[in-house]
Amino acid sequence: MFFEDIERIRSALQRSGRKYLTPRLEAVLGTVYQLKRGEESVYLCVEPSMVVREHAHRPHCTIQLGAPDWDTVLSGERSIMSKVLAGKCGFLKHERRYIMHFSMLLQAVLLEEKQ
């Protein structure tokens, strides 16, 4: 189920993500994100577009949230950064920029999809 949810996100990013890629947010291009929900793990890359269960290389960053938190993020109700600021998503210091950029792009695309 989580894989399918992330595949839906990948499709949404392909459809309308480009218009939100300001020079600052272009950092998401080529970045491999490991998204984790419990024991489930999915690797996502915005461009080149990719969603896979396993990846040969180490991801640029890992975003791990519980199922209820992912539900609110993937619905567009909350952003990943709101979960980070609430202390629900730990991260390594070098990952914060990747998480922040992806969170902004994802939130913008999900809000557009809702309309």
MARLO-237900 format. One record per residue: residue number from 1; residue in three letters; x negated, z, y negated of N, C-alpha, C, O in turn. Coordinates in pm, 1 decimal. Atoms other than C-alpha are relative to their C-alpha. Example, Ala and Ser with C-alpha at 12.3 -4.5 7.8 and 13.67 -1.06 7.14 Angstrom:
! MARLO-237900
  seq  type    n_east      n_up   n_north   ca_east     ca_up  ca_north    c_east      c_up   c_north    o_east      o_up   o_north
    1   Ala     -89.0       0.0     119.0   -1230.0     780.0     450.0     -90.0       0.0    -120.0    -193.6      66.5    -118.1
    2   Ser      82.0      -6.0     119.0   -1367.0     714.0     106.0      77.0      73.0    -109.0      26.1      89.9    -219.8
***
This chain:
! MARLO-237900
  seq  type    n_east      n_up   n_north   ca_east     ca_up  ca_north    c_east      c_up   c_north    o_east      o_up   o_north
    1   Met     -81.9       0.0     119.9       0.0       0.0       0.0     -86.7       0.0    -126.9     -59.6     -74.6    -221.0
    2   Phe      86.9      -7.0     118.3    -276.5      90.1    -247.0     -67.7    -134.7     -22.3     -77.9    -181.1    -135.8
    3   Phe      64.9     130.7      11.2    -455.5    -238.5    -172.5      95.3    -100.3     -65.3      55.0    -175.7    -153.8
    4   Glu     -99.5      92.4      55.1    -135.8    -432.2    -250.0      25.9      29.1    -147.3      42.5     -63.1    -227.2
    5   Asp     -18.3     -38.0     141.2     -88.3    -236.7    -574.5    -114.9     -53.1     -85.7     -92.9    -104.8    -195.2
    6   Ile     116.9      46.5      75.1    -441.4    -323.4    -685.0      -3.6    -153.2      -3.9     -47.1    -211.7    -103.1
    7   Glu      -8.8     146.3       0.0    -391.3    -686.6    -582.8      99.1     -46.5    -108.0      75.1    -147.0    -175.0
    8   Arg     -97.3      30.7     106.2     -85.7    -691.7    -813.6     -65.6      14.5    -137.5     -41.1     -65.7    -227.6
    9   Ile      71.9     -23.1     125.9    -306.0    -551.8   -1092.0     -98.0    -115.3     -25.1    -109.4    -164.4    -137.4
   10   Arg      93.5     112.2      13.8    -567.4    -821.4   -1026.5      73.0    -124.9     -48.0      23.2    -197.0    -134.4
   11   Ser     -79.7     115.6      41.8    -298.9   -1087.0   -1061.1      42.7      11.1    -145.3      37.3     -86.9    -219.5
   12   Ala     -40.1     -22.1     139.5    -174.0    -935.4   -1386.5    -118.3     -20.1     -93.6    -103.5     -78.8    -200.8
   13   Leu     119.7      18.2      81.4    -528.5    -925.6   -1521.9     -35.7    -148.0     -12.2     -80.0    -192.8    -118.0
   14   Gln      27.5     143.4       3.2    -572.5   -1292.6   -1429.6      97.6     -72.3     -93.1      58.8    -163.7    -165.8
   15   Arg    -102.9      64.9      81.8    -245.2   -1388.0   -1601.8     -20.4      22.7    -148.9     -14.6     -71.3    -228.2
   16   Ser      -1.1     -27.6     144.0    -288.5   -1212.5   -1932.4    -115.3      84.2     -51.2    -118.4     117.9    -169.6
   17   Gly     110.2     -84.6      43.6    -608.0   -1009.2   -1942.4     -94.2     -63.5    -100.1    -150.3       5.8    -184.9
   18   Arg      95.3      70.3      88.0    -815.6   -1274.0   -2121.9      30.7      19.6    -148.5     -61.2      30.6    -229.7
   19   Lys     -31.5     -10.9     142.9    -626.0   -1239.0   -2449.2     -36.2     136.8     -57.8     -43.2     152.4    -179.7
   20   Tyr      38.3    -133.6      46.7    -723.5    -870.0   -2467.8    -150.8      22.4       4.9    -198.8     129.1     -33.3
   21   Leu     144.4     -16.3     -13.6   -1092.5    -929.5   -2403.2     -71.4     -22.9    -133.5    -122.8    -131.3    -160.9
   22   Thr      76.2       2.5     123.8   -1241.5    -852.8   -2739.8    -147.8       6.8      36.9    -180.7      37.7     151.5
   23   Pro     142.9     -10.2     -33.5   -1621.0    -863.7   -2762.7     -36.8     135.4      61.2    -123.6     142.1     148.2
   24   Arg      30.7    -132.2     -55.3   -1624.6    -490.4   -2689.7      49.0      13.8     143.8     -18.2      75.7     226.3
   25   Leu     -55.9     -14.6    -134.4   -1404.3    -518.8   -2381.0     -55.3    -101.1     100.0     -28.9     -90.1     219.7
   26   Glu      57.6      97.7     -91.9   -1592.9    -815.5   -2236.4     -95.3      64.3      99.9    -135.8       0.4     197.0
   27   Ala      87.7     -71.7     -93.4   -1811.5    -555.3   -2065.9      64.0      14.3     138.0      -6.8      38.6     235.7
   28   Val     -64.0     -11.4    -131.8   -1551.3    -544.2   -1785.9     -29.5    -120.6      88.5     -17.8    -112.1     210.8
   29   Leu      27.1     120.6     -77.8   -1646.0    -897.2   -1680.0    -123.4      21.8      87.5    -228.5      64.0      39.4
   30   Gly     110.6     -16.3     -93.4   -1865.6    -887.8   -1373.2     -20.1     141.9      49.4    -108.2     166.8     131.7
   31   Thr      11.6    -139.4     -41.8   -1817.6    -513.6   -1330.6      82.1      23.6     126.2     197.8     -17.6     134.5
   32   Val     -69.9     -33.2    -123.7   -1726.1    -390.4    -982.9      43.8     145.4      -8.2     -37.6     236.5     -23.6
   33   Tyr     -59.6    -133.7       3.6   -1490.6     -92.1    -983.7      42.1      39.1     140.6     106.5     -38.5     211.1
   34   Gln     -51.2     -54.5    -125.7   -1434.1     122.2    -677.5     116.0      91.3     -38.7      96.5     191.3    -107.7
   35   Leu    -119.4     -77.7      30.3   -1079.8     256.9    -702.7      38.8      76.3     125.5      55.2      17.2     232.2
   36   Lys     -26.6     -82.7    -117.6    -999.7     548.0    -472.5     127.4      80.8     -19.6     151.7     139.2    -125.2
   37   Arg    -119.9     -85.2      -5.7    -672.5     715.0    -381.0      -6.3      70.5     133.6      19.3      10.5     238.0
   38   Gly      20.6     -74.2    -124.7    -733.3     986.3    -126.4    -113.8     -63.8      77.8    -224.3     -80.0      26.0
   39   Glu     100.7      64.4     -84.3    -920.3     822.2     159.8      -2.0    -151.5     -15.7     -91.8    -217.9      36.2
   40   Glu      -5.9     145.1      20.2    -818.2     470.2      52.7     -97.1     -41.2    -109.4    -108.5      25.2    -212.4
   41   Ser      97.1      49.6      96.6   -1081.3     270.3    -129.9      14.8    -150.8     -13.2      21.9    -222.7      86.5
   42   Val     -14.0     142.2      29.2   -1047.8     -69.9    -296.5    -102.6     -35.3    -107.2    -124.0      41.3    -201.2
   43   Tyr      95.3      47.7      99.5   -1308.2    -267.6    -489.1      66.7    -110.3     -80.1     125.9    -202.4     -23.8
   44   Leu     -62.4      95.2      91.0   -1189.1    -463.1    -791.2    -103.3     -52.3     -97.7    -183.5      23.8    -151.6
   45   Cys      79.3      61.5     105.6   -1369.3    -706.7   -1016.8      95.8     -87.8     -78.5     167.8    -168.5     -19.8
   46   Val     -91.1      76.6      84.5   -1180.5    -856.4   -1312.2     -38.6    -147.4       1.5      45.9    -234.3      22.9
   47   Glu      47.0     138.5      -2.9   -1393.6   -1169.8   -1330.5    -147.7      -1.2      37.2    -228.3      58.3     -34.3
   48   Pro     -83.9      84.6     -84.7   -1494.7   -1319.5   -1101.9     104.1      85.5      72.6      73.3     194.3     121.2
   49   Ser    -113.5     -72.9     -53.9   -1156.3   -1210.7    -969.0     -20.4      35.2     147.1     -48.7     -51.6     229.7
   50   Met      23.6     -44.3    -136.8   -1185.1   -1000.8    -653.3      71.2     132.4      25.2      68.6     222.1     -59.1
   51   Val     -49.7    -126.9     -52.5   -1001.1    -730.0    -459.9     -33.1       0.1     148.6      12.9     -85.8     223.8
   52   Val      39.1      -9.4    -141.0   -1153.6    -622.9    -129.1      -3.2     147.0      41.2     -14.3     237.1     -41.9
   53   Arg       5.1    -137.1     -52.7   -1151.8    -318.1      94.6    -144.7      49.3      15.6    -170.8     169.4       9.2
   54   Glu     141.2     -36.2     -15.8   -1529.1    -324.2     146.0     -83.9     -91.7     -86.8     -50.5    -208.4    -107.3
   55   His      88.1      78.9      84.8   -1810.6    -440.2     -76.2    -143.5      32.7      37.7    -177.5     148.7      61.0
   56   Ala     137.4     -16.6     -47.5   -2174.7    -492.6      15.0     -89.1      75.7     -97.8    -188.5     135.6     -56.8
   57   His      85.5     -63.1     100.2   -2315.6    -355.6    -309.8      65.0     123.5     -60.1     186.3     142.4     -51.4
   58   Arg     -48.7    -121.3      65.4   -2283.0     -29.4    -494.8      82.5     -38.3    -123.1      40.9    -124.6    -200.4
   59   Pro     -82.7      33.1     117.2   -2001.5     -37.9    -754.2     -63.1      52.0    -128.8    -145.6     143.3    -126.3
   60   His      47.3     -48.3     130.1   -2072.6       3.8   -1123.8      58.0     137.0     -30.1      -7.9     221.3     -91.0
   61   Cys     -59.9    -131.6      18.0   -1829.8     294.3   -1128.6     110.6      22.6     101.6     164.1     -71.7     159.9
   62   Thr    -105.5     -41.1     -92.3   -1581.1     483.7    -914.8     105.9      76.0     -78.2      75.2     165.9    -156.4
   63   Ile    -112.5     -68.5      63.4   -1237.2     590.3   -1033.8      85.4      55.4     113.5     146.8     -19.6     189.3
   64   Gln     -73.5     -64.2    -109.0   -1075.7     842.4    -801.2     109.0      88.5     -58.8      82.9     179.3    -137.8
   65   Leu    -115.9     -77.2      44.5    -726.8     978.6    -863.0      89.2      28.7     120.5      80.7     -39.7     222.5
   66   Gly     -99.2     -28.5    -102.6    -453.9    1136.3    -652.2     112.7    -102.9      -7.4     125.4    -175.1    -106.3
   67   Ala    -109.7      97.2      -6.7    -150.8     930.3    -548.5      96.8       9.7    -117.7     131.1     -93.6    -175.2
   68   Pro     -93.4      -7.0     113.4      85.3    1067.0    -818.2     -63.0     -49.9    -130.8       4.3    -111.7    -213.3
   69   Asp      69.5      45.7     120.8    -175.3     998.6   -1087.4     -13.5    -152.2      -0.5       8.9    -216.1    -103.4
   70   Trp       7.8     145.6      -7.4    -233.1     642.3    -965.7     136.7     -63.0     -26.1     145.5    -168.3     -89.3
   71   Asp    -134.8      54.4      21.8     144.4     588.7    -965.1      30.6     -11.6    -149.0      85.4    -112.5    -193.4
   72   Thr     -27.8       5.1     144.1     167.9     674.6   -1335.2     -92.2     -98.9     -71.8     -52.4    -160.9    -170.4
   73   Val      92.2      97.8      59.4    -138.9     463.4   -1417.0      46.8    -142.4      29.8      54.7    -225.5     -60.7
   74   Leu     -36.0     136.1     -39.6     -25.4     157.1   -1222.5     137.6     -42.7     -50.6     169.6    -161.5     -52.2
   75   Ser    -129.9      33.9      59.8     322.1     176.6   -1373.6     -14.0     -28.3    -149.7      78.6     -79.4    -212.6
   76   Gly      21.5      17.5     143.0     170.9     164.2   -1722.6      43.9     120.4     -82.1      29.8     121.8    -204.3
   77   Glu     -47.1    -120.4      68.8     315.0     505.6   -1805.7    -114.7      78.5     -63.3    -100.2     131.6    -173.4
   78   Arg     118.8     -71.1      47.7     -29.9     662.7   -1849.2    -122.9     -87.9      21.1    -121.7    -179.6     103.3
   79   Ser     125.4      74.0     -15.4    -383.4     529.8   -1887.2     -96.4      78.8      88.5     -80.0     198.8     110.2
   80   Ile     104.3     -68.5     -76.5    -683.3     607.1   -1672.6     -67.6     103.7     -88.7     -97.2     214.5     -44.1
   81   Met      66.9     -94.4      91.4    -842.3     769.0   -1978.4      81.9     126.6     -20.1      24.2     233.9     -38.1
   82   Ser     -81.0    -121.9      13.3    -547.3    1008.5   -2009.3     -24.5      92.0     118.4     -23.6     214.2     103.6
   83   Lys      29.7     -79.6    -119.9    -623.5    1122.4   -1654.0    -141.0      58.3      -7.5    -164.4     171.3      35.2
   84   Val     136.6     -50.1      18.9    -994.2    1153.4   -1734.7       1.2     118.7     -95.8     -59.3     222.2     -68.2
   85   Leu      -4.9    -106.7     100.3    -918.8    1363.2   -2043.2      74.0     123.9      50.6      49.4     234.9       3.6
   86   Ala     -72.1    -112.6     -60.1    -682.4    1580.3   -1837.0     -82.0      67.7     110.0     -37.9     166.2     169.2
   87   Gly      87.2     -59.0    -100.7    -971.1    1653.8   -1599.3      36.0     -38.5     143.0      -6.6      28.7     237.0
   88   Lys     -43.2      40.6    -133.5    -815.5    1469.4   -1304.6     -88.0    -107.2      62.2     -65.1    -148.3     175.9
   89   Cys      87.9     106.2     -49.6   -1091.3    1211.0   -1266.3    -142.8      30.7     -43.9    -180.4       8.9    -159.1
   90   Gly     139.7     -25.0      31.1   -1451.3    1317.1   -1248.1     -76.9    -131.3      -1.9     -35.1    -229.4      59.8
   91   Phe      79.5     122.0       6.8   -1719.0    1062.2   -1326.9    -144.0      35.8     -33.0    -172.8     142.1     -88.0
   92   Leu     140.7     -15.5      36.0   -2091.4    1023.9   -1361.7     -17.8     -45.5    -144.0      55.5    -132.2    -191.5
   93   Lys      19.5      28.0     142.3   -2223.9    1007.5   -1716.1     -13.6    -149.8     -28.7      42.3    -199.1    -126.6
   94   His      21.0     142.7      26.0   -2331.5     643.2   -1687.1     126.7     -83.9      24.6     129.8    -201.7     -11.2
   95   Glu    -122.5      73.9     -30.7   -1978.8     543.9   -1571.9     104.8       4.2    -111.6     199.9     -73.8    -108.9
   96   Arg    -107.4     -21.7      98.5   -1781.8     656.7   -1876.9      33.9    -125.3     -79.8     151.5    -149.8    -106.8
   97   Arg     -28.7     121.7      77.1   -1817.4     330.4   -2071.9      79.4     -99.4      84.2     174.5    -160.4      35.2
   98   Tyr     -73.3      89.8     -89.8   -1703.3     124.7   -1771.5     145.3      44.1      14.7     237.1     -37.7       9.0
   99   Ile    -135.0     -54.2     -17.6   -1403.5     352.9   -1720.2      82.0     -18.8    -127.1     197.8     -60.2    -120.5
  100   Met     -71.6      12.2     127.9   -1307.7     351.2   -2088.2      43.7    -144.3     -24.5     158.7    -168.5     -61.2
  101   His     -33.7     140.9      23.5   -1319.9     -29.0   -2116.6     107.9     -48.3      96.0     203.1    -114.5      54.7
  102   Phe     -99.4      42.5     -97.9   -1127.3     -87.1   -1795.3     135.3      64.1     -28.9     239.0      -1.1     -16.8
  103   Ser    -124.2     -69.6      31.8    -868.5     172.7   -1893.8      75.0     -68.0    -114.0     196.3     -87.1    -105.9
  104   Met     -64.7      65.9     114.5    -800.2       2.2   -2228.1      57.1    -135.8      39.4     170.1    -168.9       3.2
  105   Leu     -47.3     132.1     -41.9    -773.2    -343.9   -2073.0     120.4      12.4      92.7     220.5     -57.0      74.6
  106   Leu    -108.8     -16.9     -95.8    -553.3    -227.6   -1786.6     127.9      46.2     -68.6     235.6      -5.9     -39.7
  107   Gln    -118.1     -51.0      69.6    -317.8     -33.9   -2014.6      67.1    -110.2     -81.6     189.6    -121.6     -80.7
  108   Ala     -56.3     108.0      80.2    -272.3    -332.5   -2246.3      73.2    -102.1      87.2     183.0    -146.4      53.5
  109   Val     -60.4      98.5     -89.8    -200.0    -569.4   -1958.2     126.0      56.7      65.8     226.5     -13.7      76.7
  110   Leu    -117.5     -59.4     -65.8      39.8    -329.5   -1783.4     116.9      15.2     -98.2     232.3      -6.3     -61.1
  111   Leu    -108.0     -12.0      98.3     235.1    -265.8   -2103.3      62.6    -136.2     -28.6     184.0    -146.7     -46.1
  112   Glu     -53.8     135.5      20.2     269.3    -640.6   -2156.9      86.5     -42.6     118.4     191.0    -105.0     100.0
  113   Glu     -76.1      36.0    -120.6     388.8    -685.9   -1798.2     138.1      65.6       0.8     234.0       9.1      53.4
  114   Lys    -128.6     -71.9       3.8     664.8    -429.5   -1859.8     102.3     -70.2     -89.5     222.8     -57.2     -67.7
  115   Gln     -90.9      61.8      96.6     811.7    -634.5   -2144.9      69.1    -120.8      55.9     148.9    -183.9     -13.4
***
